Each structure stands twice: as structure tokens, then as C-alpha cells.
Amino acid sequence: MADIGSDHAYLPCYLVKNLKIPFAIAGEVVQGPYQSAENNVLSEGLSEKISVRLGDGLEVIEPGEVDCITIAGMGGALISSILESGKDKLYSVKRLVLQPNLSAISIRRWLIENNWELTGEEIIEEDGKIYEILVAEKGNPIRPYCFNRELELLVGPYLLKRKEEVFKKKWTTEKKNWQRIYEALNQASETTETLEKRQELLHKINLIEEGLNHEES
Ligand SMILES: C[S@@+](CC[C@H](N)C(=O)[O-])C[C@H]1O[C@@H](n2cnc3c(N)ncnc32)[C@H](O)[C@@H]1O
């Protein structure tokens, strides 16, 4: 696998040490994190199995070199733009594992536009932070979306079906934040911009309420 934006290379080191994968590439675009990835791989004695490479996005991979790519700990828009610019490296790739810090919606949209099927989603809370993990494979990109596409793109079709406690916590908090902004905008003088923003927020608030209240029939 290739872990893009690997920072300390913790993920490739863990996977190789625990015999989950035989070989990994740790890609980094910034010199400091690249050096710390290099140092960790060396000190773990894994240099034969993990290749640490300096470069932007998927440019560190040769075509056909890996069958899985992970990109974690960045915004969804940045993850999508890394995938978009490196499309020519994706032919041999069977699985993408993506962990956006925000805007998972950008990734779900990119996957649909590029014929990747979202095959799984996880949501977890650790040290007070909530993380979403998206897994995709080549397939039918619209298969997971069967209820309300706009809502499912925002919150995740599998996560919506399961509605775990962490999921409810994340979206209840988001909804409260949007309501706070909506009320603040109600106090502000009305311009076309504030009016549009309020309408957009109200739409999102209603969408989330629908999602939280929706029960599978
Ligand atoms: C917050 S860290 C996440 C590290 C690790 N993936 C994790 O989840 O803990 C994001 C890393 O992505 C790197 N990065 C950002 N844009 C990148 C790009 N276009 N190509 C490669 N690495 C990138 C940054 O230098 C940074 O080290």
C-alpha cells in the first residue's frame, strides 16, 4: 500500500510490523515529516519493506506499484484533489482508504464522479475527536445511495443506516453550530448574502433533522 501524507509513517510501520501487508510506500510532500518518517522506518528496522519518498500526492508512486492507497488526516477537498491529480496512478489500485478531517462530502462526490464505489464507512471517537473513515473499491458508484442522495452524500450512506451514538453526537453538534450561526445571522442586517447564507443553513439543519429522525422501513 501507499500512505500519502504519512507524516511519521506510523500507519505503514504498524501494518508491516503486524504482517498485514508485505510492502509500503510512505509519501510526504514536506521535508520535516518526510525526515521523521525516514527516521522512524530506520529505527524500526523496516527500511527493506517501507520505502519513504518525498513528493506531492500520488507522484511518489510508480504505475502498478501498489493496490491500496491510504490518505488520512487532511481535509476532504485536499484528499480529493490529490486523487484527481494522480488519476493515472490509480489503474492498479483496488482499494482506497480515506480519512478526512472535514468535508467527507467532497470525497463521496469525487468517488461517484470517478466510478469508485463506497464499500464501507466507520465513525469513531478517540480523545474527544471524531474520525470518519471511507473505504472505496472500483464498482458501481451509486449502489450505496438509495434513500436521499443529498443527505447520504453529506453524512454517509452506511453511517446513516447504522446511526451509531458517535454519528448522532457528530451531527447533533453540527446542527447546533449551524443553528447558532443561523440565529446570529437573524440579528444581522439583511443583505442578499446573509439571506442566502440563512437559507442554506436552514436547508442543512432540516436535512440533518431528517437524517437523525429517519428510521429504516
Ligand atoms: C495531519 S498530517 C496526517 C498524518 C497521518 N496521515 C495521520 O493521519 O496521522 C497530514 C500530512 O499530509 C502531508 N501532506 C499534505 N499535502 C500533501 C500532499 N499533496 N502530498 C503528500 N503529503 C501531503 C502533510 O505534510 C502532513 O504531514
The ligand as a Gaussian input file, in Angstrom:
#p B3LYP/6-31G(d) Opt

LIG

0 1
 C       -2.101000      15.985000       9.673000
 S       -0.943000      15.048000       8.850000
 C       -1.644000      13.441000       8.904000
 C       -0.603000      12.400000       9.087000
 C       -1.109000      10.964000       9.044000
 N       -1.572000      10.617000       7.725000
 C       -2.171000      10.752000      10.073000
 O       -3.330000      10.530000       9.693000
 O       -1.885000      10.811000      11.267000
 C       -1.103000      15.482000       7.141000
 C        0.187000      15.234000       6.389000
 O       -0.087000      15.306000       4.994000
 C        1.012000      15.904000       4.352000
 N        0.543000      16.380000       3.044000
 C       -0.300000      17.419000       2.784000
 N       -0.496000      17.550000       1.459000
 C        0.222000      16.559000       0.865000
 C        0.436000      16.172000      -0.489000
 N       -0.123000      16.853000      -1.515000
 N        1.238000      15.116000      -0.737000
 C        1.824000      14.432000       0.274000
 N        1.669000      14.763000       1.580000
 C        0.877000      15.813000       1.862000
 C        1.448000      16.985000       5.324000
 O        2.786000      17.352000       5.103000
 C        1.246000      16.285000       6.675000
 O        2.410000      15.664000       7.132000

